[in-house]
Amino acid sequence: MEVLAKFIKVQLPNYLQNLPIPSSLGGFAELSASDALAAVFPIAVASWLIGYSTYKFFQPRPIKDENDSCINRCIDKSCEKVVHKVDIEDIGEKKVFCRCWRSQKFPYCDGTHNKHNKDIEDNVGPLIVYTKTD
């Protein structure tokens, strides 16, 4: 911590005091190439830092809905854990099960995941269970 304090209190002021900064913009034209580079570099770095800090401060942030972290928003919310049982004999040739938790026919898929995927740029799809045909 002492090193940082010494840099800020002693070395930085000495460095800035020795910079060849002209009193007007026209004075830059009178500086030698090395003096101009020595003067422009810290100004450019300080300008970049101020600009970047301003950008990060005012940058729009995505609005997070409190329900974004919750997968199941409305199905059997009174239950501690949602469990559905499907008898394999009832499946027949094929059943399509919802995995996005947005289906109005839950646990079966009604295609609601398509809108869900488009809205939040997700890629969830249904679970398809079928019997093998020989």
N, C-alpha and C positions, 0 to 999 in steps of 0.2 A: 504494500500500500504506500510505503514511503517513496518508492520509485515513481509511482504515478503522481503523487503529490509534488515531488520535485520537478517532474516533467511539466505539470500544469503551472506551477508557481514560478519556475525559473527558466527552464529551457524553452518552452513555448513562447513566452513574452520576448525573450532574447531573439528567437528566430523571427518572430513577426516584426520586431523593431529593426532588424537588419534587412528586411525585404525592401527592394527598390520600388516602392509604390509611388507613382507620380501623382501630383496634385490634381491633374485633369486627365480626361481621356486622350487628349492630344499628346500628353506627355509620354504615353506608351510608344508612340512613333519615334521618340528620341532615345529610347532605351536600346542598349545592345541586345543581340539575340539571346544571350545567356541571361541577362537581367530580366528581359521580357518573359522568358520561360520561367524563371524563378518567381516572378510576380504573378503570372497567370495561373500556374499550377495550383497554389493554395486557394486562389479565388474560385477556380473551377471545382475543386473538391468541396469547398464550403457551399457553393451554389448547388452542387449535386446533393449534398447531405440535406440541405434545407428543402430542396424540391422533393426529394424522396420522402422525407419525413412528413411533409405537407400532403403528398399523395397518399401515403399510408394512413394518415389521420382522417382524410376526407373520403377515402375509398369506400364505395358502397359495400356493405356487408350483407351476406345473405340472411334473410329473416328466418330464424329457426322457429318452427312450430313446436310447442311443447310435446305434441304427439309424434314428432318425427322419429324419436327413438323407440316408440311403441309400435310393434308390428301389428298386433291385434288391436284394432280400434273399437270394435263394436260386437264381436261374436262371443256370447256367453261370458260377459264380463263379471257376472256374479260368481262364477266358478273359479276355484283356485288354479286349476289347470284344465284347459280344454282338451277333451279326449273324445274322439269319434271312433266307433267300431263298425267295420263293414265286413259282413260274412262273405268269404270268398265264393261261396255258392251263389250269392246274389249279384256278383259282378257280371256274369254272363260273358259276352265276348270282349267288352271294353268299358272301362269307366275312367273318367278324367277328373282328378282331384285338384282342388285349389291349393296353391302354395303362397299366394300373395295376401291372403286373409281379407280380401275385398269383395269376394263373391257373394251375391245375394242368395245363392243356393248352397252355401257352405255346408258340408265339406266338398261339394262338387263344384267344378269350375264352370263359370258362365262367361269367361272371356274378359272379365273386368281387368285382368292383369295387363291387357293391351293399353288401356288408358293410363293405368298406374305407371307402366314402363315409360310411356311417352311423357307424362307429367314430371317424373323425377329422374329420368334417364337411367332406369333400372333395366334388368334383363331377366326378371323372374318369369317362369312359365309353369304350366301345370305338371302334375305327376300323372302319367298315363299308365294304367294297369290293364293288361289284356291277356287273353289266353292264347297259347301257341296253337296255331293251326297247322296240321301236317299236310 
